[in-house]
């Protein structure tokens, strides 16, 4: 009952302000103020204010909102921990197992242009296209840098 009275008073005051604004020949602003001031009385007449005031003053409803907040916080924290920590224990074990088994193929560490390590078919195909220099001479400076760094 109190909420409906307050909403009615707010609407009446808003319509008064709209009338004063219209008297000052600011009709667009007056129409906008009148529209805003009709909203509270519309909510009263539809029963929305009574429904909201019934919800706002029940402790059980507030307990429900509190539990929803706790659930949201739990969802957010578990999501953040999962993003930072790498997931669940099962996912971490699977990642560790994959790392131990060797994610890189053994042949991948072998040099690709070394003599006798791989297929010579690409070398034969490109033999006519290359200049007179050998393939080992082209990469000797790169091999020296890699050996210097222990790679």
CORRALIN-V689346 format. One record per residue. RES is the residue in one small letter. SS is DSSP state (H for helix, E for strand, - for the rest). PHI is phi in whole degrees, -180 to 180 (999 if undefined). BURIAL is + if it has 24 or more other C-alpha atoms within 12 Angstrom, else -. Layout:
RES/SS/PHI/BURIAL
RES/SS/PHI/BURIAL
//
This chain:
x/-/999/-
x/H/-68/-
x/H/-64/-
x/H/-66/+
x/H/-66/-
x/H/-63/-
x/H/-64/+
x/H/-65/+
x/H/-66/-
x/H/-63/+
x/H/-65/+
x/H/-64/-
x/H/-65/-
x/H/-64/+
x/H/-68/+
x/H/-65/-
x/H/-64/+
x/H/-64/+
x/H/-66/-
x/H/-64/-
x/H/-66/-
x/H/-68/-
x/H/-64/-
x/-/-84/-
x/-/65/-
x/-/-113/-
x/H/-70/-
x/H/-65/-
x/H/-66/-
x/H/-64/-
x/H/-65/-
x/H/-66/-
x/H/-64/+
x/H/-63/+
x/H/-64/-
x/H/-65/-
x/H/-76/+
x/H/-82/+
x/H/-63/-
x/H/-60/+
x/H/-70/+
x/H/-65/-
x/H/-66/+
x/H/-65/+
x/H/-69/-
x/H/-83/-
x/-/91/-
x/H/-66/-
x/H/-65/+
x/H/-64/-
x/H/-64/-
x/H/-66/-
x/H/-69/-
x/H/-66/-
x/H/-74/-
x/H/-68/-
x/-/-106/-
x/-/-107/-
x/H/-64/-
x/H/-63/-
x/H/-67/-
x/H/-66/-
x/H/-64/-
x/H/-63/-
x/H/-64/-
x/H/-64/-
x/H/-66/-
x/H/-63/-
x/H/-65/-
x/H/-63/-
x/H/-62/-
x/H/-63/-
x/H/-63/-
x/H/-64/-
x/H/-60/-
x/H/-66/-
x/H/-69/-
x/H/-65/-
x/H/-66/-
x/H/-66/-
x/H/-66/-
x/H/-64/-
x/H/-68/-
x/H/-80/-
x/H/-85/-
x/-/93/-
x/-/99/-
x/-/-81/-
x/H/-64/-
x/H/-63/-
x/H/-67/-
x/H/-67/-
x/H/-64/-
x/H/-64/-
x/H/-68/-
x/H/-67/-
x/H/-64/-
x/H/-66/-
x/H/-70/-
x/H/-68/-
x/H/-72/-
x/-/97/-
x/-/-76/-
x/-/-103/-
x/-/-66/-
x/H/-61/-
x/H/-75/-
x/H/-71/-
x/H/-86/-
x/-/-75/-
x/-/-65/-
x/-/-82/-
x/-/-114/-
x/-/-73/-
x/-/-79/-
x/-/81/-
x/-/-88/-
x/-/-132/-
x/-/-72/-
x/-/-98/-
x/H/-64/-
x/H/-65/-
x/H/-67/-
x/H/-68/-
x/H/-67/-
x/-/-91/-
x/-/-65/-
x/-/-73/-
x/-/-85/-
x/-/-82/-
x/-/-78/-
x/-/-71/-
x/-/-76/-
x/-/-81/-
x/H/-66/-
x/H/-68/-
x/H/-71/-
x/H/-67/-
x/-/-110/-
x/H/-67/-
x/H/-70/-
x/H/-68/-
x/H/-63/-
x/H/-66/-
x/H/-64/-
x/H/-64/-
x/H/-66/-
x/H/-62/-
x/-/-91/-
x/-/79/-
x/-/-104/-
//
